[in-house]
């Protein structure tokens, strides 16, 4: 769909890869006022089933091929169960009993799970800089989401000031299950794309995943739509179209083609966008710890996505440091270019002697 609706160069535009996390973060702000007026399973189902229909309509207009064969539908069904029904269901259910800050830390820690699974299943290279970036990212989202008294107690080394019992709340475990579901869904897209188009599969997984959520709503919730205001429906519309249809379509399109660790690390941006737009539209203030957390998150994303380039530079610097005599101020790049030129001259001379 994307390759036909947009030019090929637009697909590689960096800000397009960030768009899903922008939409997820802003959708969290839009949904903040909706939660008290409805029920979790209705909210979860409404977020993904209509969005899935929109994705399928767009895919049909773009001429994307529909799934063919039982293997394709089996993979899509598994994808729908894990990333559709389980993730959205656990997320909406857990939000009832978990604070938004503590819950966001749990959800947005899933890049660590994706990194481990990608290393194990696909052999993706993470490296020391990648692990450092992931660690800084976890610290960053913790500074954004954890209560200030917790952070100050940890900074002072006083762990008695932390309400550890909050971690054992029922809702917190549901948020952890939501994070695991999202991580597994991110990894599953590789298998899905071997048998089906990634965008079409994304649409079907939202439709199929939304069905059991609406069934649970019908069985356990009583008219969850009656208290919704016009503003609530507008927020639901934004969360459905942009926070689900566009965001999921873009995310899984990129997940089928790019390094999963690097892409998933951008999830750290979700609470950053949520925090910034909550300040802009809801007049929420950022504490000093949250500002440090935003900065740490941005540093972590840079380290993860540029880990190979950073490692290469430091390796060249180390070679230069080991081989350059004291007092020589030649830069590592100059040494590298000189070595390449010498190697090229040697190859030319060798070919010349061989020809003679």
Steps between C-alpha positions, in 0.01 A plus 500: 500500500763754606726435203207569264343791684831679559822534297778252580714775654220590743517149649861561606425846640623485864207688650255253345655223713441717810135566410354186670647600835383858457145377432510251789621767740243758392225236498580433867429868571179487295381190686577635846159662536312207344597228748272615787195502266521149354616142562838345412399223256270731304778758482757241389271354235404841365865599466597214270204343317384813309867588446558159345213557256654833398839336439340224289307755293817700436688181411226398256509842331878467469466156343666303779458124479273325750633202700495166318525156658454358847856585611442870435173502695652294782781752543253790485274333757795453738604859438144617571479302823834620639535860380132578443283342768758436773697823475202734473297301752774484765584866441143631542425265790825584679448875471203470736722403793838648406624855501575636155863578585588163650304324227680685221838397641394135483353525149787698352764263639407250227795602272719299739283193438507562124879534507544169681251318276651649182850400611381147575271443201654710222860546612475879505819662629437732794853565625622689802377839379158353429469352848622828648233687304227258611609539863499880477156482336360298790644757743349780292145363491530419872584864574200602287246259646596410857373713790744771610523368861614162361772662289623717787507199733707300250734798446560517876546124523194474725299213355267502802328805349371295207153346520605159369150363552386717205706280268298198603167656415278301267500774239878519487526132407246557224715782365800268504300243301408779255870583454583133438215476249622805310858368491384162369279672242796706376705183452210304347467744208812345344326163478174655385672683214638175359142402411302826472532868416601687821245780467210268413602271787503800734145589399370145544675458834320809633161382369541145632657619826220749562223239470570318831539836674152609389367157600650543850349849515158362405528228766640701791426870441165680504447765230855643521420768243211682676719745697726596210483868403554652156856585604555139605390374157740744332781369721400143416503589132851643523625198696340263247613669177842632597585315823411161351443488122783730391736419788468121478514504121826695503654314794452149366591613147838610635526198733480269198796676334729649763709403800249417775724615787554845345133543407366378833735737685300788355220385736689698764368810320136415580500628862707800388235605247224425752671713763567794267147510360346456845693811598384683188129410506434396862731753670692222673843604627830316455711439808879525489522121505265474204704751302814294570304190396405657166864586431616151601242341273618700198863405575404132525324504163805658337732239652281209392440616144861614444667218696683355201635837385610588855670162546676539164628847588630391840668198345679725247594740780641212703709379204629853445584536871692171502696566178568877513833601663490758782481855371338401170169683462375322191123441528357143494318569171828608338673184620213291366511675160880467484474129574237458231715694250806290583298182462364620165853589374626159604217330311578704185872415519424133553268491199764680290773249588264212434412638155870525412 
